[in-house]
Amino acid sequence: VAAKFQAILDGMAGDAGITATVMTPEGTWTGAAGTADGEDDLQADSQFGIASGTKSVIAAQVMQLVEGGEVSLDAPATDYLPDDVTFDTNGATIRQLLSMRSGIPDWYGDAMEERIAADTSRAWEPNEILALVPADRRPVDAFEYADTNYNLLGLVIEHVRNRPLVDVLRDGVLLVEGTERLISQ
């Protein structure tokens, strides 16, 4: 079975890298294939950014705030954003941000990716990122995948809890065994 799992990973890796873990009552298998940077082979315990995988973590934390009565899904996001965030949320609710139905476009494009690549050590402030969002807004409730929705939800979490996002997550949805190696900046 392990050889079959590894063959699947090898076939999926292509020019990139991939790791996977399969957990069953009979045991656990972990494998890796491909490279992280085109040169170094991935290992099963390699660390790498989880990118959009963080959206699930943010959504779970927002839902903990909803369950705790700290946030309402149908309230405007502006009710929970810091006063210094003057971004046009298009009237979107927390629910619409979660489901990417806010009508807010994404903040990045080719030009932004080049700016980030030119200075990977720079820490962008939230208002700097939000200032990059194009002014056009689409009708609310039309699905459009856009990271901006979850950038705003991260700000909501920080503002509601009055703590940095990483601290809220570590004491919230990430307070589970096995997450000790997660790193957030």
N, C-alpha and C positions, 0 to 999 in steps of 0.2 A: 504494500500500500504506500509506504514511504517513497518508493521509487516512482510510482505513478504520480503522486503529489509533486515530486521534484520535476518530473517531466512536464507536467502542466505549467509549473512556474517557469521553467526554462523556455517553454513555448510562448509564454505571455510577456517575458521580459523585453524582447526585441532589442532596441538600442538603449533602453533605459534599465532601471533596476526595480526589483520587486521583492518583498518579503511577505511571508504569510505564516499564520499559525492556525492549526486545526486542533480543536479540543473536543474530545469525546469522553464518555465514561471509561472507555478502554485505554485511554492515554492521550498524550499530546505530541504533535509533530510540528516542527518549525523548520522552514527552509528559506533560502535566498537564491536569487539568480540575477545576473546582469551586473551593471556597475552603477555607482552613485554619481560619478562625474565623467563617465566615459573612459576611465582609467582604472580605478580601484574597485576590485570585486566586492560586492556587498556580502556581508556576513549576516547570519540570523540575528545577531544582536547589534547590528549597525544602527546608528541614530541618524534620523533625517527629519526634515520638516513634514508635518502632516497636512499642511496647506488647508484645503477646504474641508478636511476632516474635522477641523475645529468648529465648523458650523454646527455639528451635532452636539458638541460640548456646550456651545453658547446657547443653543435651543433648549437643552436640558436645564441649564442654569436659569434661563428665563422662566421655564415652566415651574421650577422650584419657587421662584419669586411669585408666580401666579398662585401656586398652591398655598403659599404663605400669606396671601392677601396683600402683598406689597406692590403688585402690578396687576392691571386688568388688561386682558387680551384685546378688548374693544375700545380702550382709551387711546387717544392720540399719542403717538410717540413723544411729541413735544412736552407732554405732561411729565415725562420722566427724564428729559435731557437737561444737562446743566445750562444755566442761564447764558454762559458764554458761547454756547453752540447756537448760532443763528441760522443754521442750515435750513433750506426749504425742504421740509419732509413731505411735501405734497399732500398734507393732511392724513398721512398714513397712520394706521393703528399699529399696535404691537403685533397683532395677528397678521396684518398685511406684511410687516417686515419679516416675520418668521417664515411666511409662505412665499416670499419674494413677489408679492403682488402690490407693491407700493407705488409702482410707476416711476421709481427713482432709478436713473441709469447708473452704470458702473463708473467708478472714478478713474480706472486705468485704461490705457490703450498702449499702442506701440511707443509713443513719445514718452509716456510715464515710465514704462518698463525700461527704456533707455536711461532715464534719469536715475532710477533706482539702481540699475546695474552700474552706473558710473560712480556711485558712492554707496556701496553696500553697508558701510558702517553708520550711515546717517539714521537717526531715529526721527521719523516723521511724526509731528504732532497731529492729533485728530482734526483740528480745524484746517491744517495745511492739506491733508488728504481730502477733506470734504470740499475745500475750495477748488479742487480739480474736477469735481463732478459737473458734467455739462448742465446747462440751465434748462434744457428741454425736459419736460415731464410727460409721461404717458398717462392714460387713464388708470386710475386706481382699480385694482382687481384684475389687471391683465398680467399674467405671469411673465417675468423676465429675470433670468438668473443674473444677479448683480451682488457683488461682495459688499457694496455700500450698505445694503440692508443689515448685514451682520456687523459691520463696523459701527453702525448706529446702535444696534442692540448691545454691543460691548460697552458703549458709552452709557446706555440705560442702566446696565448692571452696575457699573462703577458709581453712577450717581445715586442710585437707589440705596446701595450699601455703603456709600461714602468711603470706598476703599479701592485700591487698584484692582483691575480685573483679575490679574493672576492670583492675587490673594483670595479673592472671592471664590474663584474656581477651585483652588487648592483646599479651601475649607468647605466647599460645596460639593458639586458633582464629581470632582476628582479626588475626593477624600475616600478612596477605596484602595484596597490592597493591590499592589502591582503597578501603581502609577508613580513610584518614587523616582523613576528616571525621566519623567516628563520635564521638559525645560521650556519655560516661556519667557520671552523678553518683552 
